[in-house]
């Protein structure tokens, strides 16, 4: 389930057809592909032949007198892992730089504590989420970059943009919630109005209205105005949401790793789960579809019956 695993296997050319299809659907894929294509222009690593280098190493080593013998075991697999980790680090750094250019302040919160923006508006972040903005350059660039999910309460008369990889949410004096993950975007307006602009959609939401985007499929929905997002009350709720988004949220809330076997991750889930009881949470997700699950420390396996 973790993106790092897919990225590592993609770099090494070890993705299965199903994994490759899932990886190419992710929002990050196009950015990874661009970074990969640009790497030769950034730095060209020396071309080293593993066998030749090892022969040269042992030849030079045996030519020198030695008072102590130290046996070294070299492994192609170890070299491959090291190279993979190095490339993942490069990808992560460049992607992070690209997502948060011209920002000076990074805020990460897992405790639902209000964060004050330069105009005294506030944002409360869900677990594992982060925002970035430029405090000194706020007057010229009134924007906040968001990864994950956040609930914004905007000071009267203020306006700014919330930038995500899937679209831009323009504040028109309001309180609203934004959730972004891979190719998924959900915006709910609780007070006032917000405008949501993506590559192919431009929607204005009033209080009690919501908008959801999964790839190019959109859903509009209503809710009771004035209420807070469920996650602020310790519950994660979903409406016709792809299962891979639901399971990713489960991983974030419980700091676990979820693996699946025979499970259709593209199927949708409508419902909720508590953020303080893992067993009940997994039952809420798996029972409606007839899935089975096993919990082993911080790992969860979800399977279809007979798998």
C-alpha positions as CSV (number, residue, x, y, z in Angstrom):
1,X,0.0,0.0,0.0
2,X,2.9,2.4,0.6
3,X,3.8,4.6,-2.4
4,X,7.5,4.1,-1.5
5,X,7.2,0.4,-2.2
6,X,5.7,1.0,-5.7
7,X,8.3,3.7,-6.4
8,X,11.2,1.3,-5.4
9,X,9.8,-1.5,-7.6
10,X,9.2,0.9,-10.5
11,X,12.8,2.1,-10.3
12,X,14.1,-1.5,-10.3
13,X,11.6,-2.6,-13.1
14,X,9.9,-5.1,-10.8
15,X,6.2,-3.9,-10.9
16,X,3.6,-6.4,-11.7
17,X,1.0,-5.4,-14.4
18,X,-1.6,-4.7,-11.7
19,X,0.9,-2.7,-9.6
20,X,2.1,-0.7,-12.7
21,X,-1.6,0.1,-13.6
22,X,-2.2,1.4,-10.0
23,X,1.1,3.3,-9.9
24,X,0.4,5.1,-13.2
25,X,-3.0,6.2,-11.9
26,X,-1.3,8.0,-9.0
27,X,-1.0,11.8,-9.0
28,X,2.7,11.5,-8.3
29,X,3.5,9.3,-11.3
30,X,3.6,12.1,-13.9
31,X,5.9,14.0,-11.6
32,X,8.2,11.0,-11.0
33,X,8.3,10.4,-14.7
34,X,9.4,14.0,-15.4
35,X,12.0,13.8,-12.7
36,X,13.3,10.5,-14.1
37,X,13.6,11.9,-17.6
38,X,15.4,15.0,-16.3
39,X,17.9,13.1,-14.1
40,X,20.6,12.7,-16.8
41,X,20.6,16.6,-17.1
42,X,20.9,17.0,-13.4
43,X,23.7,14.5,-12.8
44,X,25.2,11.7,-14.8
45,X,26.5,9.0,-12.5
46,X,29.6,7.1,-13.5
47,X,29.1,3.9,-15.5
48,X,30.5,1.2,-13.2
49,X,30.6,-2.5,-14.0
50,X,30.1,-4.5,-10.8
51,X,32.3,-7.4,-11.8
52,X,35.1,-5.2,-13.1
53,X,35.0,-3.1,-10.0
54,X,35.2,-6.1,-7.7
55,X,38.1,-7.6,-9.6
56,X,40.0,-4.3,-9.4
57,X,39.3,-4.0,-5.7
58,X,40.5,-7.5,-4.9
59,X,43.6,-7.1,-7.2
60,X,44.7,-3.9,-5.4
61,X,43.9,-5.3,-2.0
62,X,45.9,-8.6,-2.5
63,X,48.8,-6.6,-3.9
64,X,49.3,-4.8,-0.5
65,X,50.8,-6.5,2.6
66,X,48.2,-7.1,5.2
67,X,48.6,-7.7,8.9
68,X,44.9,-8.5,9.5
69,X,42.4,-10.2,7.3
70,X,38.9,-8.7,7.1
71,X,36.5,-10.7,5.0
72,X,33.9,-8.6,3.1
73,X,30.7,-10.1,1.6
74,X,29.3,-8.1,-1.4
75,X,25.8,-8.7,-2.7
76,X,24.2,-7.5,-5.9
77,X,21.0,-7.3,-4.0
78,X,22.5,-4.9,-1.5
79,X,23.9,-2.7,-4.2
80,X,20.4,-2.7,-5.9
81,X,18.7,-1.8,-2.6
82,X,21.2,1.0,-1.9
83,X,20.7,2.4,-5.4
84,X,17.0,2.2,-5.0
85,X,17.0,4.0,-1.7
86,X,19.3,6.7,-3.2
87,X,16.9,7.3,-6.1
88,X,13.9,7.4,-3.8
89,X,15.6,10.0,-1.8
90,X,16.3,12.1,-4.9
91,X,12.7,11.7,-6.1
92,X,11.2,12.6,-2.7
93,X,13.5,15.7,-2.4
94,X,12.8,17.0,-5.9
95,X,9.0,16.3,-5.6
96,X,8.9,18.1,-2.3
97,X,10.8,21.0,-3.7
98,X,8.4,21.2,-6.7
99,X,5.3,21.0,-4.5
100,X,6.4,23.7,-2.0
101,X,8.4,26.2,-4.0
102,X,8.5,29.7,-2.7
103,X,7.4,28.7,0.8
104,X,9.2,29.4,4.1
105,X,7.1,27.9,6.8
106,X,6.2,24.2,7.1
107,X,3.7,23.1,9.6
108,X,3.0,19.5,10.4
109,X,0.3,18.5,13.0
110,X,-1.2,15.3,14.2
111,X,-3.0,16.6,17.3
112,X,-5.8,18.7,15.7
113,X,-4.3,21.9,17.1
114,X,-5.4,25.2,15.3
115,X,-2.6,26.7,13.2
116,X,-2.8,30.5,12.6
117,X,-2.1,31.8,9.1
118,X,-0.6,35.2,8.6
119,X,-4.0,36.9,8.2
120,X,-5.3,35.2,11.4
121,X,-7.3,32.6,9.6
122,X,-6.9,29.1,11.1
123,X,-6.4,25.6,9.8
124,X,-6.7,22.4,11.7
125,X,-5.0,19.4,10.1
126,X,-6.0,15.8,10.1
127,X,-3.3,13.3,11.2
128,X,-0.5,12.9,8.8
129,X,-1.3,16.1,6.9
130,X,0.8,19.2,6.3
131,X,0.5,22.8,5.0
132,X,3.1,25.2,3.7
133,X,3.0,29.0,3.1
134,X,5.2,32.0,2.9
135,X,4.8,34.3,5.9
136,X,7.0,37.1,4.7
137,X,5.6,37.0,1.2
138,X,2.0,36.6,2.2
139,X,1.0,40.0,0.9
140,X,2.2,39.1,-2.6
141,X,1.4,35.3,-2.6
142,X,-1.7,34.6,-0.5
143,X,-1.6,30.8,-1.0
144,X,-1.4,27.7,1.2
145,X,-0.1,24.4,-0.1
146,X,-1.9,21.4,1.4
147,X,-1.0,17.7,1.5
148,X,-3.7,15.5,3.1
149,X,-6.7,17.0,4.8
150,X,-7.4,20.3,6.6
151,X,-10.3,22.3,8.0
152,X,-10.0,26.1,7.3
153,X,-11.8,28.9,9.1
154,X,-11.2,32.1,7.3
155,X,-11.1,35.5,8.9
156,X,-13.9,37.8,7.6
157,X,-12.7,39.8,4.7
158,X,-9.7,37.6,3.9
159,X,-9.1,35.6,0.8
160,X,-6.4,33.2,-0.3
161,X,-5.9,30.0,-2.4
162,X,-5.5,26.5,-1.1
163,X,-3.3,24.6,-3.5
164,X,-3.4,20.8,-4.0
165,X,-2.0,18.5,-6.6
166,X,-5.5,17.9,-7.9
167,X,-6.8,21.5,-8.0
168,X,-7.1,24.9,-6.4
169,X,-9.7,26.0,-3.8
170,X,-10.3,29.8,-3.7
171,X,-11.5,31.2,-0.4
172,X,-14.5,33.6,-0.6
173,X,-14.8,34.2,3.2
174,X,-15.9,30.9,4.7
175,X,-15.1,27.7,6.6
176,X,-14.4,24.6,4.6
177,X,-12.7,21.3,4.5
178,X,-10.3,20.0,1.8
179,X,-9.0,16.4,1.4
180,X,-6.4,15.5,-1.2
181,X,-4.9,12.2,-1.9
182,X,-3.3,10.9,-5.1
183,X,-6.1,11.3,-7.8
184,X,-8.8,12.1,-5.1
185,X,-10.0,15.5,-4.1
186,X,-13.0,16.4,-1.8
187,X,-14.1,19.9,-0.8
188,X,-16.9,20.6,1.6
189,X,-18.1,24.1,2.3
190,X,-19.6,24.7,5.8
191,X,-20.1,28.5,5.8
192,X,-19.8,31.1,3.1
193,X,-18.6,30.1,-0.3
194,X,-15.6,28.5,-2.0
195,X,-14.6,28.0,-5.6
196,X,-12.9,24.8,-6.7
197,X,-10.9,24.8,-9.9
198,X,-9.3,21.7,-11.4
199,X,-8.0,21.0,-14.9
200,X,-11.5,20.4,-16.3
201,X,-13.9,21.7,-13.7
202,X,-14.7,25.1,-12.2
203,X,-17.3,24.8,-9.4
204,X,-18.6,27.3,-6.7
205,X,-19.9,25.8,-3.5
206,X,-22.2,27.4,-1.0
207,X,-22.7,26.4,2.6
208,X,-23.8,22.8,2.9
209,X,-22.5,21.7,-0.5
210,X,-19.7,19.3,-1.3
211,X,-17.7,18.4,-4.4
212,X,-15.6,15.2,-5.0
213,X,-13.3,14.3,-7.8
214,X,-11.8,10.9,-8.5
215,X,-9.7,10.9,-11.7
216,X,-12.3,12.6,-14.0
217,X,-15.4,11.4,-12.3
218,X,-17.2,14.0,-10.1
219,X,-19.8,13.9,-7.5
220,X,-21.8,16.7,-5.9
221,X,-23.5,16.2,-2.5
222,X,-25.3,18.0,0.3
223,X,-24.8,18.0,4.0
224,X,-26.1,20.0,7.0
225,X,-24.6,23.5,7.1
226,X,-22.6,24.6,10.1
227,X,-21.3,21.2,11.3
228,X,-17.6,20.2,11.5
229,X,-15.9,17.5,9.6
230,X,-16.3,14.1,11.1
231,X,-12.5,13.6,11.5
232,X,-12.4,16.4,14.0
233,X,-14.8,14.3,16.2
234,X,-12.6,11.2,15.9
235,X,-14.3,9.5,12.9
236,X,-13.3,9.1,9.2
237,X,-16.3,9.3,6.8
238,X,-16.5,8.6,3.1
239,X,-19.0,8.9,0.2
240,X,-18.5,6.8,-2.9
241,X,-14.8,6.8,-2.2
242,X,-12.3,4.4,-3.9
243,X,-11.2,1.7,-1.5
244,X,-7.6,2.6,-1.9
245,X,-8.3,6.0,-0.5
246,X,-10.1,4.6,2.4
247,X,-7.4,2.1,3.2
248,X,-4.7,4.8,2.9
249,X,-6.6,6.9,5.5
250,X,-6.8,3.8,7.7
251,X,-3.0,3.4,7.5
252,X,-2.5,7.1,8.4
253,X,-4.9,7.1,11.4
254,X,-3.5,3.9,12.9
255,X,0.2,4.0,11.8
256,X,-0.2,0.6,10.2
257,X,0.6,-1.1,6.8
258,X,-2.3,-2.6,4.9
259,X,-1.9,-5.4,2.3
260,X,-4.7,-6.8,0.2
261,X,-5.3,-10.1,-1.7
262,X,-8.1,-10.4,-4.2
263,X,-9.6,-7.1,-3.1
264,X,-10.9,-4.6,-5.8
265,X,-9.2,-1.4,-4.7
266,X,-11.1,0.6,-7.4
267,X,-14.5,-0.3,-5.8
268,X,-16.2,2.5,-3.8
269,X,-17.0,2.7,-0.1
270,X,-19.7,4.7,1.6
271,X,-19.6,4.8,5.4
272,X,-17.3,5.6,8.3
273,X,-14.9,4.1,10.8
274,X,-13.7,5.2,14.3
275,X,-10.2,6.6,14.6
276,X,-9.6,5.0,18.0
277,X,-10.5,1.3,17.6
278,X,-8.6,-0.6,14.8
279,X,-10.7,-3.8,14.9
280,X,-14.0,-2.0,14.6
281,X,-12.6,0.3,11.9
282,X,-11.5,-2.7,9.7
283,X,-14.8,-4.5,10.3
284,X,-16.6,-1.4,9.1
285,X,-14.6,-1.4,5.9
286,X,-14.4,-5.1,5.2
287,X,-17.8,-6.5,6.4
288,X,-20.1,-4.8,3.7
289,X,-18.0,-6.4,0.9
290,X,-17.6,-9.8,2.6
291,X,-13.8,-9.4,3.0
292,X,-11.8,-11.1,5.7
293,X,-8.9,-9.6,7.7
294,X,-6.0,-10.5,9.9
295,X,-4.2,-8.1,12.3
296,X,-0.6,-8.9,13.1
297,X,1.0,-6.1,15.2
298,X,1.1,-3.1,12.9
299,X,0.3,-5.0,9.7
300,X,-3.2,-5.8,8.4
301,X,-4.0,-8.3,5.6
302,X,-7.5,-8.0,3.9
303,X,-8.5,-10.8,1.6
304,X,-11.6,-12.0,-0.3
305,X,-13.1,-15.2,0.9
306,X,-11.4,-18.2,-0.7
307,X,-8.1,-16.3,-1.4
